[in-house]
Amino acid sequence: MVNYTASALDKTFGALSDPTRRAILSRLARGTATVTEVAEPFDISLPAVSKHLKVLERAGLLARKKEGRIYHLSLNPSPLSQAADWIQVYERFWEGQLDVLANFIENGSTEESE
């Protein structure tokens, strides 16, 4: 089994819980962008966008690079990969449970059929 840091997963899932932050990540998945470019499609203030960016940054989902007065943002997919690995453990569990249920429905038994 893969070892996970609970606080890192908590930060990742917390960051992903907001639709604005998910939209920001979708934008960054297409390539590096400035803060202004990331903020442009949202009908919220620049300080509000900045707060979302800080949450994403604390979760390790984005990196900032400063050039002069301009910040360039890029996606760091590593925490997403760790979250996907965690989800995959439960996906396998539930697929197994559904296989047992299907076998019960088809055969009236939870035993594997030969």
Secondary structure by P-SEA (a helix, b strand, c coil): cccccaaaaaaaaaaaccaaaaaaaaaaaacccccccccccccccaaaaaaaaaaaaaaccbbbbbcccbbbbbbbaaaaaaaaaaaaaaaaaaaaaaaaaaaaaacccccccc
